[in-house]
Amino acid sequence: MSQVFDERQCVLGEGPLWHPERQQLFWFDILSKQLLTREDGTPKSWQFDEYVSAAGWVSRNELLIASASKLFRFDLESGASVNLCDLEADNPVTRSNDGRADPMGGFWIGTMGIHAETSAGAIYRYHKGELRKLFGGITISNSICFSPDARTAYFADTERQSIRRVALDEEGWPASEPALFVDLGADDLNPDGSVVDGEGCLWNAQWGAGRLARYAPDGTFLQRISVPAVQVTCPSFGGSDFRTLFMTTAAEGLNGEADGKTYMTEAPVPGRAEHRVRL
């Protein structure tokens, strides 16, 4: 059963990241422009001047963070930041959304319209100092995650109610056209963030359904975990043994006591450590 990990009600909680060296969870409230965490049981946050949405870990004290207009390094101890590259900085319509580090040390990041404008977003990969656009025409980018063998990437356009997969080459770049992984349209489910467990199964947060759903590598539905909040946004494995599933949620448009809080539950199978971003 899911229980509350953090009581703060995020307007749009997203991007949970378990830092394996710090043994600490970080996540975002996109619409409040905040990075959040807990240190020794005490809530802590950092305020930014634009939307921030996703991160990867670079070192014990540094994260790579995606904002509405750039990717930047952020020092957790000093609060200093160093810009790495622009991210649609010349497009005021869009912001970053879902993102995750890949097995090769690259960082995938999706963009979307601030008001979910149709097809305004895209998915990019930042690798060895280069930001390359991979896929365009995305309305709500989500579900970026990777298979344990590093040969498959997953992503979703929530608006299309489906999750896609794409083969990767040895450098981690797409080696095929995206193909359908799971079609959720028949059940009217909306795929949000995802993460892959140690067995190669994908856990998907389903916005509006109050649940996580687990799918086998062939796309077969396996099981679900109920979450008290309706708008579940993204899961992340953490804890010393990666048997804890953390889940961010969103209170946007709702006023329930459970909405927007960050939850945790014991996972039936262990996850894996998030990959380090190699700059």
C-alpha positions in Angstrom: 0.0 0.0 0.0 1.3 3.5 -0.9 2.1 5.8 1.9 3.1 9.5 2.0 6.8 10.2 1.7 6.5 14.0 1.6 3.4 16.0 2.7 4.1 19.1 0.5 1.4 19.4 -2.2 3.0 20.0 -5.6 1.0 21.8 -8.2 2.7 19.6 -10.7 5.1 17.1 -9.1 7.4 15.5 -11.6 10.9 14.1 -12.3 11.7 12.0 -9.2 15.4 11.1 -9.2 17.0 8.8 -6.6 20.7 9.9 -6.3 22.6 6.6 -5.6 25.6 8.3 -4.1 23.7 10.5 -1.7 20.9 8.0 -1.1 18.5 10.9 -1.5 15.4 11.6 -3.6 15.0 14.8 -5.6 11.9 15.9 -7.5 10.3 18.9 -9.0 7.2 21.0 -8.7 7.3 22.3 -12.3 4.6 25.0 -12.0 6.1 26.3 -8.8 9.6 26.4 -10.4 11.1 24.4 -7.5 13.5 21.5 -6.9 12.5 19.5 -3.7 14.2 17.0 -1.5 14.4 15.7 2.1 17.6 15.8 4.1 17.7 13.9 7.4 13.9 13.9 7.4 13.6 17.6 6.9 11.9 19.1 3.8 14.2 21.3 1.6 13.7 23.1 -1.7 15.4 25.4 -4.2 13.5 28.2 -6.0 14.3 29.0 -9.7 13.2 31.8 -12.0 11.7 29.5 -14.7 10.1 26.1 -15.0 12.4 23.1 -14.0 11.2 19.6 -14.6 13.8 16.8 -14.8 17.4 15.9 -13.7 20.2 13.5 -13.9 23.1 13.1 -11.5 26.5 14.2 -12.5 28.5 13.7 -9.3 27.7 13.5 -5.6 27.1 17.3 -5.4 26.0 18.1 -9.0 22.8 17.5 -11.0 22.1 18.2 -14.6 18.7 20.0 -14.6 16.4 20.8 -17.5 14.5 24.1 -17.4 12.2 25.8 -19.8 15.1 27.3 -21.8 18.3 25.3 -21.1 20.2 22.5 -19.6 22.5 23.4 -16.7 24.7 22.0 -14.0 23.5 22.7 -10.5 25.6 22.4 -7.3 23.5 21.1 -4.5 25.8 22.4 -1.8 26.5 26.0 -3.1 23.4 26.5 -5.2 25.6 27.6 -8.1 24.6 26.8 -11.7 26.5 26.6 -15.0 24.7 26.7 -18.3 25.4 23.8 -20.6 23.2 24.6 -23.7 20.0 26.2 -24.7 16.8 24.1 -25.0 14.3 25.8 -27.3 15.3 29.1 -25.6 14.0 31.0 -28.6 10.5 29.4 -28.3 8.4 31.0 -25.6 5.6 28.5 -26.2 7.4 25.5 -24.8 9.0 24.2 -21.6 10.9 21.0 -20.6 8.9 18.1 -19.2 10.0 14.5 -18.8 13.7 13.4 -18.9 16.1 10.7 -17.8 19.8 9.7 -18.2 20.5 6.8 -20.6 22.9 3.9 -20.1 25.6 5.6 -22.2 25.6 8.7 -20.0 23.5 10.8 -22.3 20.4 12.7 -21.1 17.1 12.5 -22.9 14.7 15.4 -22.4 11.2 16.1 -23.8 9.6 19.5 -24.3 5.9 20.4 -24.6 3.8 23.5 -25.0 3.2 25.4 -21.7 -0.5 25.0 -22.4 -0.1 21.6 -24.1 -0.3 23.1 -27.6 -0.7 20.4 -30.1 2.5 19.0 -31.5 4.6 21.9 -30.1 7.1 19.7 -28.3 10.0 17.3 -29.1 12.4 14.8 -27.6 16.1 15.5 -27.5 19.3 13.8 -26.4 22.3 15.6 -24.9 25.5 13.6 -25.3 29.1 14.7 -25.1 28.2 18.3 -25.3 25.8 18.0 -28.2 22.0 18.5 -28.0 20.3 16.7 -30.9 16.6 16.7 -31.7 15.4 13.1 -32.0 11.6 13.3 -32.5 9.3 16.2 -33.2 5.5 16.7 -33.2 5.1 15.8 -29.6 2.2 17.3 -27.6 3.0 16.0 -24.1 6.4 14.3 -23.8 6.6 11.5 -21.2 7.8 8.0 -20.2 11.5 8.4 -21.2 13.3 5.3 -19.9 15.6 2.5 -21.0 15.9 -1.2 -21.1 18.5 -2.9 -18.9 20.5 -4.1 -21.9 20.7 -0.5 -23.3 19.2 -1.5 -26.6 15.8 0.1 -26.3 14.4 3.5 -25.3 10.8 4.2 -24.5 8.9 7.4 -24.7 5.2 8.6 -24.9 3.1 11.4 -26.2 0.4 11.4 -23.5 -2.0 13.0 -25.9 -1.8 9.9 -28.1 -2.5 7.5 -25.2 0.3 5.2 -26.2 3.9 4.4 -25.3 6.5 3.8 -28.0 9.8 2.1 -28.2 12.8 2.6 -30.4 16.0 0.5 -30.9 19.3 2.1 -29.9 22.8 1.7 -31.5 26.0 1.1 -29.5 26.3 4.9 -28.9 22.8 5.2 -27.6 21.3 6.9 -30.6 18.0 5.8 -32.2 18.6 3.0 -34.7 15.1 2.5 -36.0 11.8 4.3 -36.3 9.6 4.3 -33.1 7.2 1.4 -32.8 4.1 0.9 -30.7 4.9 -0.6 -27.3 1.5 -0.2 -25.4 -1.7 1.2 -26.7 -3.8 2.6 -23.8 -6.4 4.3 -25.9 -8.9 1.5 -25.6 -8.9 1.8 -21.8 -8.8 5.6 -22.0 -5.6 5.7 -20.0 -3.1 8.5 -20.2 0.6 7.5 -19.9 2.7 9.9 -17.9 6.3 9.1 -16.6 7.8 5.7 -16.6 10.8 3.7 -15.2 12.1 0.3 -16.0 12.8 -2.3 -13.2 15.6 -4.8 -12.9 13.6 -7.4 -14.8 13.2 -5.1 -17.8 9.5 -4.4 -17.1 8.2 -0.9 -17.5 6.2 0.9 -14.7 4.0 3.6 -16.0 2.2 6.4 -14.0 -1.2 6.9 -15.5 -2.5 10.4 -15.1 -6.1 10.6 -13.9 -6.3 6.9 -13.0 -4.6 7.0 -9.6 -2.3 4.1 -10.4 1.0 2.7 -11.7 0.9 -0.1 -14.2 3.6 -2.7 -14.9 4.2 -4.0 -18.4 6.4 -6.9 -19.6 9.0 -6.2 -22.3 6.5 -7.4 -24.9 3.9 -4.9 -23.7 1.7 -7.3 -21.8 0.0 -5.8 -18.8 1.2 -7.5 -15.6 -0.1 -5.7 -12.5 -1.1 -2.3 -11.0 -0.4 -0.4 -7.8 -3.0 2.1 -6.6 -2.0 5.5 -5.5 -4.2 7.8 -3.2 -3.7 10.8 -5.6 -5.6 10.8 -8.9 -2.9 12.5 -11.0 0.1 10.3 -10.7 3.0 11.7 -12.7 6.2 9.7 -12.5 7.8 6.7 -10.6 11.4 6.2 -9.5 13.1 3.3 -7.8 15.2 4.1 -4.7 16.3 3.0 -1.3 19.5 1.1 -0.5 18.2 -2.0 -2.2 16.1 -0.2 -4.9 13.0 -1.9 -3.6 11.2 1.4 -2.9 9.0 2.9 -5.5 8.6 6.7 -5.2 5.8 8.4 -7.0 5.2 12.1 -7.7 1.7 13.5 -8.2 0.0 16.7 -9.1 -2.7 18.8 -7.4 -3.3 21.0 -10.5 -7.0 21.5 -10.9 -7.8 19.5 -7.8 -8.3 20.2 -4.1 -8.1 16.8 -2.4 -5.9 16.2 0.6 -4.0 13.5 -1.1 -3.3 15.4 -4.3 0.2 16.7 -5.1 2.0 14.7 -2.4 4.9 12.4 -3.0 4.3 8.7 -2.2 6.3 5.6 -1.6 5.6 1.9 -1.6 7.5 -1.4 -1.5 8.2 -2.7 -5.0 7.5 -6.3 -5.8 10.8 -6.4 -7.7 14.0 -4.3 -7.4 14.8 -1.5 -9.7 18.2 -0.2 -10.8 20.4 2.8 -10.0 19.9 5.7 -12.3 22.7 6.2 -14.8 25.3 9.0 -14.3 25.2 11.8 -16.8 28.7 12.0 -18.3 29.5 15.5 -19.5 
